[in-house]
Amino acid sequence: MATTTSPQTPRSIIITGGGIIGCTTAYFLTRHPQYNPSLHNIILLEASAIAGGASGKAGGLLALWAYPSSLVPLSYRLHAELAREHGGEKKWGYRRIHCGQLEARGRPLDGRKTGAGKGKENGEREKEKEDVSLQKRTKEAVGMLRAKGMPKGLDWFAPESVRAYEEMGDPDTTAQVHPFQFTTSMAELAREKGVDIRLGAQVTDIEIESEKVRSVSYRDKKTGKEEKVEASDVVLSAGPWTKEVYSKAPISALRAHSVTVKPSRPVSAYALFTEITLPTDFGSKNESVKSRRGKGTKQVTPEIYARPNNEVYACGEGDRFIPLPKTSDLVQVDEERCQDIVDYISSISDEMKDGEVTARQACYLPEVSGSARGPLVGETGVKGLFMAAGHSCWGIQNGAGTGKLISEFIFDGKAKSANIGGLDPRKAM
C-alpha cells in the first residue's frame, strides 16, 4: 500500500484533530524536504480549540524509559531538538528533571480545607508561605528526609509521611514540557509555514472510494454549514475522538482528572509516581472517596509533577463513568474527583496543603481497544488514510516522533526515522 509520488504532484493533506499528534504532524509535514507550499495544501480540522483535550491537560512528562521502545528514543530526541531550535525552555517549559517513586503515609487533614491559599488576601497568604517555608527547611526535617533516601533537593514533603524513595529517571533520561504551551506552539509554527488551521470544524465524514480517500466533510460550528474538502491524504489524529471520525478505528476513551496547584513556596524539579497509604478514617466525611474506592481500600497513587513558574500538576486514576462527549469543550469535570487529588497530595505535603488550587480539570485519553498496545501509527489499508492515535498517557512524550513519522509516510511512502512495524494499525483493525 505504501507508494511514493513525485514531489511536484499537488496534494491536499487533511489532518483531523488539533491535539498534540495533529499539531506535530502539521509541523513536521511543513519541515519535510519535499514540502512545497505552492503544491501541498495542508488543512488541520479541529472541532473546538487547539489543545482543548488531553493535549492541554496532560502532565507533560518525557522519558527514555517510556513505551513503546520503538518510538520513544526518536521522540525524546526530537523534543530536545525542538526545544533548542525554537527556545522551548521559555516557550513551553522544556527542562530536564529527576523522576522517582515515592512511598508515603498520608496524614489526617484534621478538617482543614486543602488548597486553602485560594481566596486569601495577599498579605495573609504571604505570611503563611513564609511560615511554611521556614518550618520545612529546619535541619531536623531535612535530616529525616535524608534518612529515608530522599534526594537533597526533594524537600517539599512532610518528613513524617515519607516511607521510601527510589529514583526512576535522572536529567539524562527524563524531561518535561508544559503540554498546552508545547501543542499550541507546534500549531503556530505549522501555521507560519502555511498550514490552514480551521477551528470549530467537526469532521462528519471521510469519503472513501475504491479503497482510496477522496474527501473530508465537516460541520462549521459558526455557520452550521456542511463543508467538503478534497483530499489526497487524511491523517486520523483526533485522539479519543478518532473512532468518531473513522468508525473502524479501534480507539476507546478513558476519562482522567487532574489539578494544578501553586505551592506555598517554590519546589524543586521532580516528577513523582506516588503510593500513598491513607489513614483508615481519611475522607470519612467525603462520600466520593468512600463510594468510589470501596470499603477497606487505603492506597492511592496520584502522580505529582513540579513545573516551572511555581506550579505543580497532579493527576489521579481514570474512570469510564461518563461517555466521551461530542467535542472536548463539553467534557464534564467531577469536582469531587479533583478534590480527592488535592486531598491526597495535601496529606503528604504542606506545600500542597497550604497552596492555591489554580485548575480543576478533566480530559479523555485515547486508548487502543482490545489486546493490542498502542499507539497505532501508519497506514490503515486505505490508500492515503493514515492513523496516528491511541497514545494513552504518553501522547506528549511520543507526539514529536509520531508527527515526524507520519510526515515520512505521506511524503516518502514509509517510516524512515524508526522501525515501528509493531505499531502498524492494520494489525489491530
C-alpha positions as CSV (number, residue, x, y, z in Angstrom):
1,M,0.0,0.0,0.0
2,A,2.9,2.3,0.6
3,T,3.6,4.4,-2.5
4,T,5.6,7.5,-3.3
5,T,4.6,10.3,-5.5
6,S,6.6,12.9,-7.3
7,P,7.5,16.0,-5.2
8,Q,5.9,18.0,-8.0
9,T,2.5,16.3,-7.6
10,P,-0.1,18.6,-6.0
11,R,-1.5,17.2,-2.7
12,S,-4.3,18.1,-0.3
13,I,-3.4,16.8,3.1
14,I,-6.2,16.8,5.8
15,I,-5.3,16.4,9.5
16,T,-8.2,15.6,11.8
17,G,-7.7,16.9,15.3
18,G,-5.8,19.8,16.9
19,G,-4.2,17.9,19.7
20,I,-0.5,17.1,20.2
21,I,-0.5,14.5,17.4
22,G,-2.3,16.6,14.8
23,C,-0.2,19.7,15.6
24,T,3.2,17.9,15.5
25,T,2.1,16.2,12.3
26,A,1.4,19.6,10.7
27,Y,4.7,20.9,12.0
28,F,6.8,18.0,10.6
29,L,5.0,18.0,7.2
30,T,6.0,21.6,6.7
31,R,9.6,20.7,7.6
32,H,9.9,17.8,5.3
33,P,12.4,18.3,2.4
34,Q,9.6,17.6,-0.2
35,Y,7.2,20.1,1.3
36,N,6.3,22.8,-1.2
37,P,3.6,25.2,0.0
38,S,2.7,26.1,-3.6
39,L,1.8,22.5,-4.4
40,H,0.9,21.0,-1.0
41,N,-2.2,22.2,0.7
42,I,-2.3,21.2,4.4
43,I,-5.5,21.7,6.4
44,L,-5.9,20.9,10.1
45,L,-9.5,20.5,11.2
46,E,-10.3,20.9,14.9
47,A,-13.8,20.7,16.4
48,S,-13.2,23.1,19.3
49,A,-9.8,24.6,20.2
50,I,-6.1,23.7,19.8
51,A,-5.0,21.5,22.8
52,G,-8.6,21.6,24.1
53,G,-8.5,18.0,25.2
54,A,-5.8,15.9,26.9
55,S,-3.0,17.7,25.0
56,G,-3.8,20.8,27.1
57,K,-4.4,19.0,30.4
58,A,-1.8,16.2,30.5
59,G,1.3,16.1,32.7
60,G,3.9,16.6,30.0
61,L,6.4,14.0,31.2
62,L,9.1,13.0,28.8
63,A,11.1,9.8,29.4
64,L,13.5,7.5,27.6
65,W,12.1,4.7,29.8
66,A,8.5,5.2,28.5
67,Y,6.9,3.0,25.9
68,P,6.8,1.8,23.2
69,S,10.5,1.3,22.8
70,S,10.3,1.6,19.0
71,L,9.1,5.2,19.2
72,V,10.3,6.6,22.4
73,P,14.1,7.3,21.6
74,L,13.2,9.2,18.4
75,S,10.5,11.3,20.1
76,Y,12.6,12.0,23.1
77,R,15.5,13.2,20.9
78,L,13.2,15.3,18.8
79,H,11.8,17.1,21.9
80,A,15.3,18.2,22.8
81,E,16.0,19.3,19.2
82,L,12.7,21.3,19.0
83,A,13.5,23.0,22.3
84,R,16.9,24.0,21.1
85,E,15.7,25.3,17.8
86,H,12.7,27.2,19.0
87,G,13.6,28.3,22.5
88,G,11.4,25.6,24.2
89,E,12.8,26.4,27.6
90,K,11.0,29.7,27.6
91,K,8.1,29.0,25.2
92,W,6.9,25.7,26.6
93,G,8.8,25.0,29.8
94,Y,11.1,22.3,28.5
95,R,13.6,21.2,31.1
96,R,15.5,18.1,32.3
97,I,14.3,16.7,35.6
98,H,14.5,13.9,38.1
99,C,11.8,11.3,38.4
100,G,11.1,8.9,41.3
101,Q,8.8,6.5,43.1
102,L,7.6,7.9,46.4
103,E,6.1,5.7,49.1
104,A,4.3,7.6,51.8
105,R,1.8,7.5,54.5
106,G,-0.9,10.2,54.4
107,R,-1.8,12.4,57.4
108,P,-5.3,13.2,58.5
109,L,-6.4,16.5,57.2
110,D,-7.9,17.5,60.5
111,G,-10.9,19.1,58.9
112,R,-8.8,21.8,57.2
113,K,-9.8,22.7,53.8
114,T,-6.9,21.9,51.4
115,G,-5.8,24.4,48.8
116,A,-6.5,26.9,51.5
117,G,-4.4,29.6,49.9
118,K,-7.0,30.4,47.3
119,G,-9.0,33.4,48.0
120,K,-6.9,34.8,50.9
121,E,-5.7,38.3,50.9
122,N,-2.1,38.8,49.6
123,G,-0.6,39.7,53.0
124,E,-2.2,36.8,54.8
125,R,-1.1,34.4,52.0
126,E,2.4,35.6,52.0
127,K,2.6,35.2,55.8
128,E,1.5,31.6,55.5
129,K,4.1,31.0,52.8
130,E,6.8,32.3,55.0
131,D,5.8,30.2,57.9
132,V,5.7,27.0,55.9
133,S,9.0,27.7,54.2
134,L,10.8,28.2,57.5
135,Q,9.3,25.1,59.0
136,K,10.1,22.8,56.1
137,R,13.8,23.9,55.9
138,T,14.7,23.1,59.5
139,K,17.8,20.8,59.9
140,E,15.6,18.3,61.7
141,A,13.1,18.0,58.8
142,V,15.9,17.7,56.2
143,G,17.7,15.1,58.3
144,M,14.5,12.9,58.5
145,L,14.1,13.1,54.7
146,R,17.7,12.1,54.1
147,A,17.4,9.1,56.4
148,K,14.6,7.8,54.2
149,G,16.5,8.1,51.0
150,M,15.1,11.3,49.8
151,P,17.4,13.3,47.5
152,K,18.9,16.5,48.8
153,G,16.7,18.8,46.7
154,L,13.4,17.0,47.3
155,D,12.3,18.7,50.5
156,W,8.7,19.5,49.8
157,F,7.1,16.5,51.5
158,A,6.3,16.0,55.2
159,P,9.2,14.0,56.7
160,E,6.9,12.0,58.9
161,S,4.9,10.9,55.8
162,V,7.8,9.6,53.7
163,R,8.4,5.9,53.9
164,A,10.8,5.3,50.9
165,Y,12.0,6.8,47.7
166,E,13.5,5.2,44.6
167,E,14.8,7.1,41.6
168,M,13.3,6.1,38.2
169,G,15.0,8.6,36.0
170,D,17.5,11.5,36.0
171,P,18.1,14.5,33.8
172,D,19.8,12.3,31.2
173,T,16.7,10.2,30.7
174,T,13.8,12.4,31.9
175,A,12.4,15.8,31.0
176,Q,9.1,17.7,30.8
177,V,7.2,20.2,28.8
178,H,4.0,22.2,29.5
179,P,1.6,20.3,27.2
180,F,-0.7,23.2,26.3
181,Q,2.2,25.6,25.6
182,F,4.0,22.9,23.6
183,T,1.0,21.9,21.5
184,T,-0.1,25.5,20.7
185,S,3.5,26.4,19.8
186,M,3.6,23.5,17.3
187,A,0.4,24.7,15.8
188,E,1.6,28.2,15.5
189,L,4.9,27.1,13.9
190,A,3.0,25.0,11.4
191,R,0.7,27.9,10.6
192,E,3.6,30.1,9.9
193,K,4.8,27.7,7.2
194,G,1.4,27.6,5.5
195,V,-0.9,25.2,7.4
196,D,-4.5,26.2,7.2
197,I,-5.9,25.6,10.8
198,R,-9.7,25.6,10.9
199,L,-11.3,25.7,14.4
200,G,-14.9,24.8,15.1
201,A,-14.6,22.3,12.2
202,Q,-16.1,19.0,13.3
203,V,-15.4,16.2,10.9
204,T,-18.6,14.4,9.9
205,D,-17.4,12.1,7.1
206,I,-14.4,10.7,5.3
207,E,-15.3,9.7,1.7
208,I,-13.5,6.6,0.5
209,E,-13.9,5.3,-3.0
210,S,-12.2,2.2,-4.4
211,E,-10.2,1.9,-1.2
212,K,-8.8,5.4,-1.6
213,V,-9.6,8.6,0.3
214,R,-11.4,11.3,-1.7
215,S,-12.6,14.0,0.6
216,V,-13.4,15.0,4.1
217,S,-16.6,16.7,5.2
218,Y,-17.0,18.8,8.3
219,R,-19.6,21.0,10.0
220,D,-18.6,24.6,10.6
221,K,-19.6,25.5,14.2
222,K,-20.0,29.2,13.4
223,T,-22.2,28.9,10.3
224,G,-23.7,25.4,10.9
225,K,-23.0,24.6,7.3
226,E,-21.5,21.4,6.0
227,E,-18.3,21.9,4.2
228,K,-16.4,19.5,2.0
229,V,-12.7,19.5,1.0
230,E,-10.9,17.2,-1.5
231,A,-8.2,15.1,0.0
232,S,-5.2,13.1,-1.3
233,D,-4.1,12.2,2.2
234,V,-6.0,12.1,5.5
235,V,-4.4,11.7,9.0
236,L,-6.6,10.2,11.7
237,S,-5.2,12.0,14.8
238,A,-8.3,13.0,16.7
239,G,-7.2,11.3,20.0
240,P,-10.2,9.7,21.7
241,W,-12.5,11.0,19.0
242,T,-10.7,9.1,16.3
243,K,-13.4,6.4,16.3
244,E,-16.0,9.2,15.8
245,V,-14.1,10.3,12.7
246,Y,-13.4,6.8,11.4
247,S,-15.7,4.1,12.7
248,K,-13.2,1.3,12.1
249,A,-10.6,2.8,14.3
250,P,-10.0,0.6,17.4
251,I,-9.8,3.5,19.8
252,S,-11.6,4.0,23.1
253,A,-11.6,6.7,25.7
254,L,-10.6,6.9,29.4
255,R,-11.5,10.0,31.4
256,A,-8.8,11.4,33.6
257,H,-8.9,14.2,36.2
258,S,-6.1,16.5,37.3
259,V,-5.4,19.7,39.2
260,T,-2.7,22.3,39.2
261,V,-1.5,23.9,42.4
262,K,0.5,27.0,43.2
263,P,2.5,25.7,46.1
264,S,3.1,27.8,49.2
265,R,6.8,28.1,48.2
266,P,8.9,27.2,45.1
267,V,9.6,23.4,44.8
268,S,12.3,21.5,43.0
269,A,12.1,19.9,39.6
270,Y,10.9,16.4,40.3
271,A,8.2,14.2,38.7
272,L,6.9,11.6,41.2
273,F,4.8,8.5,41.0
274,T,3.4,8.0,44.5
275,E,1.9,5.2,46.5
276,I,0.1,6.8,49.5
277,T,-1.3,4.8,52.3
278,L,-4.2,6.8,53.8
279,P,-5.3,6.8,57.4
280,T,-8.3,4.5,58.0
281,D,-10.6,7.4,58.6
282,F,-9.3,9.6,55.8
283,G,-12.1,11.1,53.8
284,S,-14.8,9.7,56.1
285,K,-16.6,13.0,55.6
286,N,-16.1,12.8,51.8
287,E,-18.6,10.4,50.3
288,S,-16.8,10.4,47.0
289,V,-13.8,8.7,48.5
290,K,-15.9,6.0,50.2
291,S,-18.2,5.3,47.3
292,R,-15.6,5.0,44.6
293,R,-12.8,3.3,46.4
294,G,-14.8,0.8,48.4
295,K,-14.6,-0.1,52.0
296,G,-11.2,-1.0,53.3
297,T,-9.2,0.4,50.3
298,K,-6.4,2.6,51.8
299,Q,-3.9,3.1,49.0
300,V,-4.0,5.8,46.3
301,T,-1.5,6.6,43.5
302,P,-1.5,10.2,42.3
303,E,1.2,11.4,40.1
304,I,2.8,14.7,41.0
305,Y,4.9,16.8,38.6
306,A,6.6,20.1,39.6
307,R,6.6,22.6,36.7
308,P,8.5,25.8,36.1
309,N,7.0,29.1,37.4
310,N,6.0,27.6,40.7
311,E,3.3,25.3,39.5
312,V,2.6,21.6,40.4
313,Y,0.5,19.3,38.4
314,A,-1.2,16.2,39.9
315,C,-3.5,13.6,38.4
316,G,-5.4,10.7,39.7
317,E,-6.9,7.4,38.4
318,G,-9.0,7.2,35.3
319,D,-12.7,6.3,35.0
320,R,-15.3,5.4,32.4
321,F,-18.4,6.8,34.3
322,I,-19.2,9.5,31.7
323,P,-19.1,8.6,28.0
324,L,-17.0,10.6,25.6
325,P,-18.8,13.8,24.6
326,K,-19.0,15.1,21.1
327,T,-16.2,17.7,21.5
328,S,-13.5,18.5,24.0
329,D,-15.3,21.7,25.2
330,L,-18.2,19.5,26.5
331,V,-16.1,17.3,28.9
332,Q,-17.6,17.1,32.3
333,V,-15.4,17.7,35.3
334,D,-16.2,15.8,38.5
335,E,-15.3,18.3,41.2
336,E,-15.2,15.6,43.9
337,R,-12.6,13.6,42.0
338,C,-10.5,16.8,41.7
339,Q,-10.8,17.4,45.4
340,D,-9.7,13.8,46.1
341,I,-6.5,14.5,44.3
342,V,-5.9,17.7,46.2
343,D,-6.6,15.9,49.5
344,Y,-4.2,13.1,48.6
345,I,-1.3,15.2,47.8
346,S,-2.0,17.6,50.7
347,S,-1.9,14.6,53.1
348,I,1.9,14.3,52.4
349,S,2.9,17.8,51.6
350,D,2.3,21.1,53.4
351,E,3.4,23.0,50.3
352,M,0.4,21.5,48.6
353,K,-1.9,21.7,51.6
354,D,-1.2,25.4,52.0
355,G,-1.0,26.2,48.3
356,E,-3.6,27.6,45.9
357,V,-5.5,25.3,43.6
358,T,-5.4,27.0,40.2
359,A,-7.2,24.5,38.0
360,R,-9.5,21.5,38.3
361,Q,-9.9,19.7,35.0
362,A,-10.7,16.6,33.1
363,C,-9.9,15.1,29.7
364,Y,-10.1,11.8,27.8
365,L,-7.1,9.7,27.0
366,P,-7.1,7.7,23.7
367,E,-6.5,4.0,24.2
368,V,-6.3,1.1,21.8
369,S,-9.2,-1.3,22.2
370,G,-8.7,-5.0,22.7
371,S,-5.4,-6.7,23.4
372,A,-3.2,-4.5,21.2
373,R,-1.0,-2.0,22.9
374,G,-0.8,1.5,21.5
375,P,-0.2,3.7,19.8
376,L,-1.2,2.9,16.3
377,V,0.9,4.8,13.8
378,G,1.0,4.3,10.0
379,E,-1.1,3.0,7.1
380,T,-4.7,1.7,7.5
381,G,-5.1,-0.3,4.3
382,V,-7.0,2.5,2.6
383,K,-4.7,4.4,0.2
384,G,-4.0,7.9,1.6
385,L,-5.5,7.2,5.0
386,F,-3.1,7.2,7.9
387,M,-3.7,6.6,11.6
388,A,-1.9,8.2,14.5
389,A,-3.9,7.5,17.6
390,G,-4.1,5.5,20.8
391,H,-1.1,7.1,22.6
392,S,-2.8,6.9,26.0
393,C,-0.7,8.6,28.8
394,W,2.4,9.0,26.7
395,G,0.9,11.2,24.0
396,I,3.0,14.3,24.8
397,Q,6.2,12.2,25.0
398,N,5.6,10.4,21.7
399,G,3.9,13.2,19.9
400,A,7.0,14.6,18.3
401,G,8.2,11.2,16.9
402,T,4.7,10.4,15.7
403,G,4.4,13.6,13.7
404,K,7.8,13.1,12.2
405,L,7.0,9.5,11.1
406,I,3.6,10.4,9.7
407,S,5.3,13.1,7.5
408,E,7.5,10.4,6.2
409,F,4.6,8.0,5.5
410,I,3.0,10.8,3.4
411,F,6.0,12.1,1.5
412,D,8.4,9.1,1.5
413,G,5.9,6.3,1.4
414,K,7.3,4.7,4.5
415,A,8.7,5.4,8.0
416,K,12.4,6.2,7.8
417,S,13.4,7.5,11.2
418,A,12.3,4.5,13.3
419,N,11.3,0.9,12.9
420,I,7.7,0.9,14.0
421,G,6.3,-2.2,12.3
422,G,4.8,-3.3,15.6
423,L,2.6,-0.2,15.7
424,D,1.0,-0.9,12.3
425,P,-2.7,0.0,12.6
426,R,-3.6,-2.8,10.2
427,K,-2.6,-5.4,12.8
428,A,-5.3,-4.1,15.2
429,M,-8.1,-3.5,12.7
